[in-house]
Amino acid sequence: MTPLAAWRLEYRLARTLWGLGRRLVELAYNGIEPAEVKLLPTRLRVGLDEYRRNRRTPHDLFCLFGPIRLWRVVYQAVEPGIAGLFPLEQALGIVGRLATPALADQVGRLMAELTQQQTQAVLRERYGVSWSIKSLRKVTAALAESLAPLRQEAQVARLLDLLRQAFASSGKNRPMLVAGRDGVMVQTRPCWEEASTATVSVYNRRGQRLGTVYLGRMPELGQAAMTGQLTDLLLAVLKAWEGPLPRLHYVTDAGNHPLEFYRCVLRPMRHPRTGKRLEWTWSVDYFHAAERITKLAEVIFGVGREASAWAAKMRKVLKEKTNGVSRVLHSAGALRQRRGLTGSEKDYRQAVSYLRRFARYMDYREYRRVGLPIGSGVTEAACKTIVNYRFKQSGMRWHCVTGQHVLDLRVILKSGVWRRVYRIALSSYTPCHLATPPAQEPAHLIFPAVLQLPA
């Protein structure tokens, strides 16, 4: 035995077992329908549409072990203009008419993380699947359209699990449900536009973040879909939660859409079961406020050591002192009167206006006292994690529809609910029904055959 011989042994054994697996899958799937077509029901019904049995035809598709050929019986629609039905494909859960559920599972995970070319390379090397970009997009679209409607149910279940952990934790603070949203620029066709992300996190009694679920939407006018998704998710969690109400907190920058969401949705929000007004607190991101202090320092002192020292002192005052914003503005006004401005009057007024306008949402000393987060780092990180790392690689330009398919898959994966969503999707299959009286057709031939998934 040599290292080269050991290497050859394992690779030859792997190829042999891989080929055996492909053959076994092909035999298992082709053995579901009876060998004689005449033993199958003559007619089937799906909803209001009826279908008539025709003939058995071959179709090439792909599983975890590579390409297989599936022989399935086609049922033609009685009414013209309706596509044919393949009960065996529906029973197996074939995605995009190309991939078995197990392979589609891997395709979705890969497309959520990697580029199209990288996904193609992994599928070719790992599973022996050589797809064109068109085929890859077809499977991705079919998978996203089936999983996206199930996202909220799985995210609610995860947040409820996290809330139970938070209330079981030890500490002096009340557990928190913290929401946030932000925008991020994405290059679409033909220009750069603003996509949106949102987060919902659970914090325990010690102020530690236990977990986060994510939302993401491609650019849209007014971001109405994002507002609807985030609102529905929060209301669904509050409706399903039966324990003591957690502290409700919202932390974002003071952009137009985050501000509008607080004023129009969160502030008037009522409990979905009791109808009682909910107390949402809003904290303007501390680091955005600190940027305004830095700008004030540069306008007053110019760029240099003196500006840095004053800005550092004022940032500490803003975070730790009562009426921190008033103290900062008072100091800035006194310095302006005494020494004038080095920078422009416009920059000074913009920074002061920002701090004055949102001063009531910058009580960072009180927020820290009760354990609330004062920075929107989780949401800022979501912009990078959910969008930037996948959508802003070199040369990428996106159509909103295809981009949303990838974004839906990525949101499910990064929220930690992929397995739960995928199992719900596989369990929600609706079988075909016999269109003829049961006495004329054997009951055991009703589709589909039940396939048990591994635990």
C-alpha positions in Angstrom: 0.0 0.0 0.0 1.3 3.5 -0.9 -0.3 6.9 -0.6 -1.0 6.9 -4.4 -2.7 3.5 -4.1 -4.8 4.6 -1.1 -5.9 7.7 -3.1 -6.9 5.6 -6.1 -8.8 3.1 -3.9 -11.0 5.8 -2.3 -11.7 7.6 -5.5 -12.6 4.4 -7.4 -14.8 3.3 -4.5 -16.5 6.6 -4.4 -17.2 6.5 -8.2 -18.6 3.0 -7.9 -20.9 3.8 -5.0 -22.0 7.0 -6.7 -22.9 5.1 -9.8 -24.7 2.5 -7.7 -26.7 5.3 -5.9 -27.7 6.8 -9.3 -28.9 3.4 -10.5 -30.8 2.7 -7.3 -32.6 6.1 -7.4 -33.6 5.6 -11.0 -34.9 2.1 -10.2 -36.8 3.3 -7.2 -38.5 6.2 -8.9 -39.4 4.2 -12.0 -40.9 1.5 -9.9 -43.5 3.7 -8.3 -46.0 3.6 -11.2 -47.2 0.1 -12.4 -45.4 -1.4 -15.3 -48.6 -1.7 -17.3 -50.1 1.7 -18.1 -53.7 0.2 -18.2 -53.5 -0.4 -14.4 -53.4 3.3 -13.8 -56.6 5.4 -13.4 -58.1 6.4 -16.7 -58.9 9.9 -15.4 -57.5 12.3 -12.7 -58.7 15.6 -11.4 -56.7 18.5 -10.0 -59.0 21.2 -8.7 -61.6 21.8 -11.4 -59.5 20.3 -14.3 -59.8 16.8 -15.5 -57.1 14.8 -17.2 -57.3 11.6 -19.4 -54.6 9.0 -19.3 -52.3 8.8 -22.3 -48.9 7.0 -22.6 -45.6 6.5 -20.8 -42.8 8.9 -22.0 -39.2 9.3 -20.8 -37.8 12.5 -19.2 -34.2 13.2 -18.2 -33.7 14.9 -14.9 -31.1 15.1 -12.2 -30.6 13.8 -8.6 -27.8 14.0 -6.0 -26.1 11.1 -7.9 -26.3 12.8 -11.3 -28.6 12.4 -14.3 -31.3 9.8 -14.4 -34.1 8.9 -16.8 -37.6 8.9 -15.5 -40.4 7.0 -17.3 -43.7 8.5 -16.4 -47.3 8.4 -17.7 -48.7 11.7 -19.1 -52.3 12.7 -18.6 -53.7 15.0 -21.2 -56.2 17.7 -20.1 -59.8 17.1 -21.2 -60.2 20.9 -21.9 -58.0 22.3 -24.6 -55.3 24.8 -23.8 -54.3 23.2 -20.5 -50.8 21.7 -20.1 -50.5 18.0 -19.6 -50.1 16.4 -16.1 -47.3 14.1 -14.9 -48.6 12.7 -11.6 -45.3 10.9 -10.9 -43.3 14.1 -11.2 -45.7 15.8 -8.8 -45.5 12.9 -6.4 -41.7 13.1 -6.4 -41.7 16.9 -6.1 -39.6 17.5 -9.1 -38.5 21.2 -9.1 -38.5 23.0 -12.4 -38.9 19.7 -14.2 -35.2 19.2 -13.8 -34.2 18.5 -10.2 -35.3 16.0 -7.5 -36.1 17.7 -4.1 -32.8 16.6 -2.6 -30.8 18.1 -5.5 -33.0 21.3 -5.5 -32.2 21.6 -1.8 -28.5 21.8 -2.6 -29.0 24.1 -5.6 -31.0 26.6 -3.5 -28.3 26.7 -0.8 -25.6 27.1 -3.4 -27.4 29.9 -5.3 -28.0 31.7 -2.0 -24.3 31.8 -1.3 -22.4 31.6 -4.6 -22.5 33.2 -8.1 -24.1 31.4 -11.0 -20.7 30.3 -12.4 -19.5 29.1 -9.0 -22.8 27.1 -8.5 -22.4 25.6 -12.0 -18.8 24.5 -11.1 -19.9 22.9 -7.7 -22.8 21.1 -9.3 -20.6 19.7 -12.0 -17.8 18.6 -9.7 -19.9 17.4 -6.8 -23.0 15.9 -8.4 -22.1 15.4 -12.1 -24.8 17.9 -13.1 -23.9 20.1 -16.1 -26.6 22.8 -16.5 -26.8 25.9 -18.6 -27.4 29.2 -16.9 -31.0 29.1 -18.2 -31.6 25.7 -16.6 -30.0 26.9 -13.3 -32.2 30.0 -13.3 -35.3 27.9 -14.0 -34.7 25.7 -11.0 -33.8 28.6 -8.8 -37.0 30.5 -9.8 -39.2 27.5 -9.2 -37.6 26.8 -5.8 -37.9 30.4 -4.7 -41.5 30.7 -5.7 -42.4 27.6 -3.7 -40.3 28.6 -0.6 -40.9 32.3 -0.3 -44.6 32.1 0.8 -43.5 29.8 3.6 -40.8 32.1 5.0 -42.9 34.0 7.5 -44.3 30.8 9.1 -40.8 29.5 9.7 -39.4 32.8 10.9 -42.3 33.2 13.4 -41.5 29.7 14.8 -37.8 30.6 15.2 -38.5 33.9 16.9 -41.0 32.2 19.3 -38.2 29.7 20.2 -35.8 32.5 20.8 -38.3 34.4 23.0 -38.8 31.3 25.1 -35.0 31.1 25.6 -34.9 34.8 26.4 -37.6 34.6 29.1 -35.9 31.6 30.6 -32.6 33.4 30.9 -31.2 35.1 34.0 -30.6 38.9 34.3 -32.1 42.1 35.4 -33.6 43.4 32.1 -36.8 42.4 30.3 -36.3 40.3 27.2 -36.4 42.4 24.0 -37.8 42.1 20.5 -35.8 44.5 18.4 -36.6 45.5 14.8 -34.6 47.5 12.3 -34.6 48.3 8.6 -32.2 50.0 6.2 -31.6 50.6 2.5 -28.6 49.5 0.4 -27.8 50.4 -3.2 -27.8 47.6 -5.8 -26.8 47.9 -9.5 -29.9 46.9 -11.5 -30.6 47.3 -15.2 -30.1 50.1 -16.1 -28.9 52.0 -13.0 -28.2 51.9 -9.3 -31.3 51.6 -7.1 -32.0 51.2 -3.4 -32.9 47.7 -2.2 -34.1 47.2 1.4 -33.3 44.9 4.3 -34.9 44.4 7.7 -34.1 42.5 10.8 -36.0 41.2 13.8 -33.8 40.1 16.8 -34.4 38.7 20.2 -32.3 39.7 23.2 -32.2 37.9 26.6 -32.3 39.4 30.1 -28.5 40.2 30.0 -28.8 42.1 26.7 -27.3 39.4 24.6 -28.6 38.9 21.2 -29.8 35.3 20.8 -30.7 35.3 17.1 -31.9 37.3 14.2 -34.2 36.7 11.2 -33.8 38.7 8.0 -36.0 40.2 5.3 -34.9 41.5 1.9 -36.5 43.2 -1.1 -35.1 44.3 -4.4 -35.6 48.0 -5.3 -39.2 49.1 -5.4 -40.9 52.4 -5.4 -41.9 53.3 -1.8 -40.7 50.0 -0.4 -44.3 49.0 0.2 -43.5 45.2 0.0 -40.8 45.5 2.7 -43.1 47.5 5.0 -45.8 44.9 4.5 -43.5 41.9 5.2 -41.9 43.5 8.3 -45.3 44.5 9.7 -46.9 41.1 9.1 -43.9 39.3 10.7 -44.0 41.4 13.8 -47.8 41.1 14.2 -47.6 37.3 13.6 -45.0 36.9 16.4 -47.0 39.0 18.8 -50.2 37.2 18.0 -48.6 33.8 18.6 -46.6 34.7 21.7 -48.7 33.9 24.8 -46.2 34.8 27.5 -45.4 38.2 29.1 -44.9 40.9 26.5 -41.2 41.6 25.7 -39.8 45.1 25.4 -40.4 46.3 21.9 -37.6 48.4 20.4 -36.8 49.8 17.0 -33.3 51.0 16.1 -32.3 52.5 12.7 -30.8 55.5 11.1 -33.1 58.4 10.5 -33.7 57.8 6.8 -37.0 58.4 5.1 -38.3 54.9 5.0 -37.2 53.8 8.5 -38.7 57.1 9.9 -41.9 56.6 8.1 -42.2 53.0 9.3 -41.9 54.1 12.9 -44.4 57.0 12.6 -47.0 55.2 10.4 -46.7 51.6 11.5 -45.0 51.0 14.9 -46.1 54.0 16.9 -49.9 53.4 16.2 -49.5 49.6 16.3 -51.9 47.6 18.5 -51.7 44.1 19.9 -53.3 41.8 17.3 -55.2 39.9 20.0 -56.0 42.4 22.7 -56.2 45.5 20.6 -54.2 47.4 23.3 -51.7 50.0 22.1 -48.2 48.7 21.9 -45.3 50.7 23.3 -42.5 50.8 20.8 -39.4 52.8 21.5 -37.2 54.1 18.8 -33.5 54.8 19.0 -31.7 56.7 16.3 -28.5 54.8 15.6 -25.8 56.2 17.9 -23.1 56.0 15.2 -25.1 58.1 12.8 -25.4 60.7 15.5 -21.7 60.4 16.2 -21.0 61.2 12.6 -22.8 64.5 12.9 -20.6 65.3 15.9 -17.5 64.6 13.9 -18.9 66.9 11.1 -19.5 69.7 13.7 -15.9 69.3 15.0 -14.5 69.6 11.4 -16.7 72.6 10.7 -15.6 74.4 13.9 -12.0 73.4 14.2 -11.0 72.1 10.8 -9.5 68.7 10.4 -6.9 68.0 13.0 -6.0 66.9 16.6 -8.2 69.6 18.3 -11.3 68.6 16.3 -10.7 64.9 17.1 -10.3 65.6 20.8 -13.5 67.7 21.0 -15.5 65.1 18.9 -14.3 62.2 21.2 -15.4 64.2 24.3 -18.8 65.0 22.8 -19.5 61.5 21.7 -18.9 60.3 25.2 -21.2 63.1 26.5 -23.9 62.0 24.0 -23.7 58.4 25.1 -23.3 58.7 28.9 -24.9 62.0 30.1 -28.5 63.0 30.7 -29.7 65.4 28.0 -26.5 64.5 26.0 -27.8 66.1 22.8 -28.5 69.4 24.5 -25.0 69.5 26.0 -23.4 68.8 22.6 -25.4 71.5 20.9 -24.7 74.0 23.7 -20.9 73.3 23.4 -21.0 73.6 19.6 -23.0 76.9 19.8 -20.6 78.4 22.3 -17.5 77.5 20.2 -19.1 79.0 17.2 -19.8 82.3 18.9 -16.3 82.4 20.4 -14.2 81.4 17.4 -16.4 81.3 14.3 -16.5 78.5 11.7 -13.7 77.0 9.7 -16.0 75.1 7.4 -19.3 76.1 5.7 -22.3 77.4 7.4 -24.5 74.9 5.5 -22.6 71.9 6.9 -22.9 73.3 10.4 -26.7 73.9 10.1 -27.3 70.4 8.6 -25.5 68.7 11.5 -27.2 70.8 14.1 -30.6 70.3 12.5 -30.2 66.5 12.5 -29.3 66.4 16.2 -32.1 68.8 17.2 -34.7 67.1 15.1 -34.1 63.6 16.5 -33.0 64.5 20.0 -35.9 62.8 21.6 -34.8 59.5 20.1 -31.2 59.9 21.3 -31.6 59.3 25.0 -28.7 56.8 24.9 -28.0 56.9 28.6 -31.5 55.7 29.4 -31.5 53.1 26.6 -28.3 51.7 28.0 -29.6 51.7 31.6 -32.5 49.4 30.6 -30.3 47.2 28.3 -31.6 48.4 24.9 -29.2 48.4 22.0 -28.3 51.9 20.8 -26.6 50.9 17.5 -28.2 49.5 14.3 -25.2 47.3 13.7 -27.3 44.2 13.3 -29.3 45.9 10.5 -26.1 47.5 9.0 -24.5 44.0 9.0 -27.6 42.6 7.3 -27.0 45.0 4.3 -23.6 43.4 3.9 -24.6 39.8 4.8 -27.8 39.6 2.8 -27.1 42.0 -0.1 -23.6 43.2 -0.6 -21.7 39.8 -0.4 -24.0 38.2 -2.9 -25.3 41.1 -5.1 -22.4 43.5 -5.4 -19.6 41.3 -6.8 -17.5 42.4 -9.7 -19.6 43.1 -12.9 -22.9 42.1 -11.4 -26.1 43.7 -12.7 -29.5 42.4 -11.7 -33.1 42.2 -13.0 -35.4 42.8 -10.1 -37.4 39.6 -10.6 -34.4 37.2 -10.9 -32.6 39.1 -8.1 -35.6 38.6 -5.8 -35.5 34.9 -6.4 -31.9 34.7 -5.1 -32.7 37.2 -2.3 -35.7 35.1 -1.1 -33.5 32.0 -0.9 -30.7 33.9 0.8 -33.0 35.4 3.4 -34.3 32.0 4.3 -30.8 30.5 4.5 -29.3 33.3 6.6 -32.3 33.4 9.0 -31.5 29.8 10.0 -34.9 28.5 8.9 -34.0 26.7 5.6 -34.5 23.2 6.8 -37.8 24.1 8.4 -39.1 25.9 5.3 -38.0 23.1 3.0 -39.8 20.5 5.1 -43.0 22.6 5.1 -42.8 22.9 1.3 -42.3 19.1 0.8 -45.1 18.4 3.2 -47.6 20.7 1.6 -48.0 18.7 -1.6 -51.6 18.1 -2.7 -52.2 14.8 -4.5 -54.3 14.2 -7.5 -57.7 12.6 -7.1 -59.6 10.1 -9.2 -62.2 11.7 -11.4 -64.2 8.4 -11.8 -66.2 6.6 -9.1 -64.0 4.6 -6.6 -65.8 1.4 -7.5 -64.3 1.5 -11.1 -60.8 2.3 -10.0 -58.6 0.5 -7.4 -58.1 2.7 -4.4 -54.4 1.9 -4.1 -53.8 3.6 -7.5 -54.7 7.0 -6.3 -51.7 9.3 -6.7 -49.2 10.0 -5.4 -47.2 7.3 -3.8 -46.1 8.5 -0.3 -42.4 9.0 0.0 -41.0 9.1 3.5 -38.2 11.6 4.2 -35.3 10.7 6.4 -35.3 12.2 9.9 
